[in-house]
């Protein structure tokens, strides 16, 4: 089984024109933008496609724009490629996108939530009074020490993003950040001011957290369909009850992206898809685990590579079904029943698989349904427990990348 993760980018990934090609080629994507526009009562397509970079970068604009673009890509990806992720994570704002795509937050609600989140963040500090800087260093402890030495009661600066092995972001009042940058220059360390309009994930945002918590309490959240990692804990949400406390804390605490990717590695994720504008997270992953392939869905070349990867890693449905036939333990020693319920269905399925291979094609949905019927006959004959039957079928759908096709399979009928 090839475990896969979807990763959603945060603020800073926005660019004028994002989502335009997607909408031109997909009604699904266009409908997502229309739904977001209705929720916000203004034309989000116009903002994304025709605005200037300065206006799009304003926090209250960038956040709903990035979330909408990412959700549109997610829905197109699920429709066209029929792959279901085993894990999802989002960087800062992207965490709310991940929660939305996991079914925990209604999309229209999510658009309103991030619009308000952006407004609160923007209002927390006067324009140009705060900023964020990306620092290229492996010595995080030294960077923490420099930030601590510069911080005063009215001039705060701290680490806001643990992004990769070589990139860490600091955030705070501009004067304090500028002092840190000066000290970094003296040490010969490279730093870059980021294209954001407010200092996120630092103590300046503490008052915003209280206001954002009040906003979140206006909404209803539901159960997850896919596990989602929290930036705060670097572990999966246990349930919808974690949403308000985690998203509130995320406002003023660092994004633990490296730890999130470490969790994904331990979770045996073998490849990932960046779902949203740009390829920032793909670049970060290359500096964390270079052996884990990441495909940026905003780029045509990566989409083509993803399609080939899916084809090369998915086990053909009938081949996997035959494997389950052989691997399922037998608890019935009546030879006549075994012949009818196991040997004969296996022979038919094997012949069908050979026919499909000779024709150089994949199984149709009807042929897949035939295979499932034969599997259920085999389970019944071998007296397989209901729990094992369900587990085996889920393995089949995962390993053959057909989870989307069979997402409404009725396990209760077993």
N, C-alpha and C positions, 0 to 999 in steps of 0.2 A: 504494500500500500504506500503510495506517494502522498505524504501529508503536505498540505499546502496552507499558506496564510495569505490574507489580504491586508495590506497596510495602507493607511489613509493619511495624506500629508496635511500639514497645518499651515498657519499663516506664513507668508513669505514665498509660497509657491505660486501665487497668483500672477497672471499676465493677461494683458488685453487680448481678447480673441479666444480665451480658453473656453472649450466646450462648443465652439461654433461649428467646426467640422463634424463633431459628434452629432449635433442637432440636425445638421443638413442631411446626414446619412441615416438617422434613426428617429422614428416617431416616438419611440420610448423615451429617448433623451429629451426631445423637444417637449414632451408632456411633463417631464420632471421640472423643466424650467418654467413652464406655464403654471404648474402647481405652486412653485415657489413664489412666482410673481403675484399670484392670487393671495398667498399667505401674507406677503409683505405690502401689498397694495402699491407696488411700483414694478416697472419692467426690468426684471433681472437680466434678461437677454441683452437689453440695451446697455446695461451697466457692464456686463462681461465682454460684449462684442465691440462696443463703440466708445466706451469711456476712455479716459486717459489713465496712465499708470498711477499718477498721483491720487486721483479720485478713487480708483479701484483699491489702492493700498490702504485707504482709511479703514481702520479696524472694523467699524460697523458695516462697511461695505464688503471688505475682503472676506469676512467670516461666512456670511450667508452665500457669497459667490463661490467660495471654495467648496463649502459643504454641498451646494447644489450640483456643481460640476462633478464632484466625486460620487454622489449618489446616482447621477445620470450614468456615469461610467459603470458603476457597480451593476445597475439594472441591465445595461446593454451587455456587459460581460456575462452575467448570469443567463441572459436570454440566448446569446450567440454561442457560448462555449459550454454551457451546461455543467460547470464545475462548481462544487460547493466547498468553501474553505473549511478547514478544521479549526482554524483560529483566526482572530482578527485583532488588529491593534491600530491605534491612530496616534499621531504625534500632536500633542496639545489639542488644538481645535479638532484635529482628525479623530480624537477619541470619541467626540460626540457624533461624528460621521459613522464611526464603527458601530456605536450603540444603535444608531438609526438603522443601519443596514442589517444589524442583528435582530431587528424587530422590537427592540426595547423602547424606542422613542418614535412616535408618529412623525413622518417626514415634515408635514406642515408645522407641527409643534417645534421640531428641531430647527427649522429655518427661523422661526420667531425667537427661539431661545438664543441662538447664536447672534442674531441681530442685536438683541438686548445685551448679550455678553459683550459684544463689541462696543456698544454705546457706553456701557459701564466702565470698560477698560480705558476707552478713549477719554472719558471724563475724569479719570482718576488722577491724571497729571496733565499739566498744560503742554500744548504742542512744543516740541523741541526741548522740553525740560527733562525727558527721560529717553533712554535709548538702549539698544542691545548690540553686543559685539561678539562675533565668532572668533575664538582663539584657537590657533593650531598648536597644540601641545599634548604630550603624553603625561606630563607632570601635573596632574589635577590637584594634588595636595599643595603644590607651590602656588598654583593659581588661587586656590581657596585662601591661602595665607595672605597673598597680596590683596585680595578683596577685603579680607578682615582688617588689614592694616590701614586701608583707605577709608573704610566705613565710619561715619560719624552719625550722631542722632538725626541730623537733618540732611545727610548725604549718604544714601544707601547704595551698595552694590554687592551682588552675590552671584553665585552660579545659578543659572536658570535652566540650562539644558545639558544633560550628559548625552551628547549626540552620537559620538563614535569613539574609537580608541584614540583618535588624533584631533577631534574637534569638540570643544566645550564652549558653551555660550554663557556670557555674563550679562546681567541686566540690572538697571537701577537709574538713579539720578544722573543726568548727563555729566555734571561736574565730577562726580565720583568715578563714573565709567572712564571719562577722559584721563583722570589721574592713573587709573589702572593701565590704560593703553600706553601712557607715557612710560610707566615702569616696565611694561612688557617690551616696548621698543628698546629700552636700555638693555634688556636681557636678550635681545635679538629674536624675540618671539613674534610671529606674524599674527595680525588681528585685522578683522574686517567688520565695519559697521553694517548692520543688517537693514534691509528694506522693510521696516515695520514702523508703525506710528505710535507705539507705546511700549513701555518696559514690562514685559510679561513675566510671570512666574518668579516674582521676587516680593519682598516685604512691602513695597509701595502698593501692591495690589491687595493687601490684607483688608482694607475697608470695602473693596469691591466684592470680596468673597461673601460678606454678610448680605449685601444687597442681591448678589446673584443667587444665594441660597433662598432668599425670599421669592425670587422669580421662579426658581425651579419648583418650589412648593405649590405653584399654581397649576402644575401639569401632572398628568397621570402616566406612569411608566409600567411596562408590561414585561413578561418573561422573555428570556433570550432564546434565539434559535441557534446561535453560534457563540462559542466562548469569546469574550473580549477581554484584553489585558488593560489594566489601569496604569496610567502614567505615574500615579502616586505610589502604588504598592508593587508594580511590576509583576503582578499576579492577576489571574482572571477574576472578574466580578463573580461573587457568589450568587447574586440575584439582583433584581431591580431595586431592592432596598439599599444597595450600595451606591446607586447613581448619584443621589443628592450629596452625600458626604464626600464621595470621591471627586466629583466635578467641582464642588466648593473648594476643597483643599488644593485641587490642581491649579486654581487661579493664582495662588501665591507660593506654591512649592515647586521645586525643580522637576522637569520632565526626565524621568529615568529611562531614556530610550535604550541605552546600552543594556541595562538590566532586563528590559522587555525583550530584547533580541536574544539575550542569554536564556531567558525562559523559553522562547520559541525554539531555540536550539535543543534544549533539554526535552522539549515536547516532541522532538523528532520531526520538526518542520523541514522538508527537503527542498521546497522552492516557494517563492513568494511572488505576489503581484502587487505593484504599487498602483492603487486605484485613485486617481485624482490628477490635477494639473502638474506637469513637470516630471522630474525624476530625482528630487532631492533625497528621498528615502532610499532609493536604489544606490545612490552614491554613498550614503552613510553606511548602508549594509556592506558595501565593498570594503569599508574600513573597519568593519566589525568581524564579519565572517565572509571572507572572499570565496569560500567554497559553496555558499548557498546561492543558487541562481535567483535573481530578482528581475521581473519583467515589468517595465513601466508602461501601463496601458494607454498612456497619452501619446505614445510614439509608435508609428506604423511598423517600423522594423521590429520592435519588441513584441508587438501583437503577433506578427508572423512567427517569431521565435517561440512565443508562448504556445501557439497552435501546434507547432511541430513538437514541442516538449510534451504537450498533452497527448498527442498521438503516440509518441515514443514511450511514454511511461504508463499509459493505461493498458490494463490487461483486457484482451477481447472478452466480451460478456460471456460467450458460450465456453471459451477456454477456462475462464474462472469458474463457471458453473460445473464443468467437468471435474475441476480440481476439488470443489466442495463435495461432489459425489464421492470421490475417492477418500477424502479426509474425514468424512463424518462417520463416527463410530457406529457399528451395527449392534443392536440389542435384540434382534429377532433371528432365530436360527431355524425358522421354517423355510426350507429350500425352495418350495414351490412359490411361496409369497415373495421371497427374495428375487427369484427369477423374474416374476411379473412386475414387481415394484421397484427393482433396482437395476438388474442386468438389462432388461429390455428398454427402459427409458434411457439408460446410459448409452446403449448402442444407437438409439435413434438420435440422441443429442450429438454423439460423436460423428455420425454420418452427416448431420446438418452442418456441423462445424467444418467438416472437410469440404462440403459443397460450397460454403461461404468462402473458404480460403482459396479454392480453385477458381472462384469467380472474382477474386481480388476485391472484396467489398467487406463492409461491416454488417453486423446483424441488424435487421429491421426491428422496430418496436414489437411487431407481432411475433417475430422469432424469439425475442427476449421473453415475451410473455409465455411462449411455449416452454422455454427453458425453466421459467419459474414454476410452471405447472408440473413439469417433470421433477423438479427439486422437491416440491411439496409432496408429491407421490413417494419419492425416495425417503423423505423425512418420516412420513407416516409408516412406511414399511419398516424402516430401521428403528422405529419407536423412539425417535429423537425428541428430547424435551422441547417444550414451547420456547423456553429461554434460549436454548442453543439454536433453534430454528431462526429466531429473530436476529440473533447475533450473526449467524451465517449469512443471512440475506443482507444485512447491513454491510458486512464485509464485501459481499458481491457488488453492491451498488457503489461503495467507496472505491474499490480496486478497479472497477471498470469505468469510473467517472460518469456514472449514470444516476447519481443521487438526485439531480434536478428532475430527470425524467420520472423517477419513482418517489418523489418527495411526498406524494399523497398515498403511498402504498398502505393498505389497511392491515396492519399487524394484528389488530384485534380479531381478524377473521381466522387467524391461525389457531 
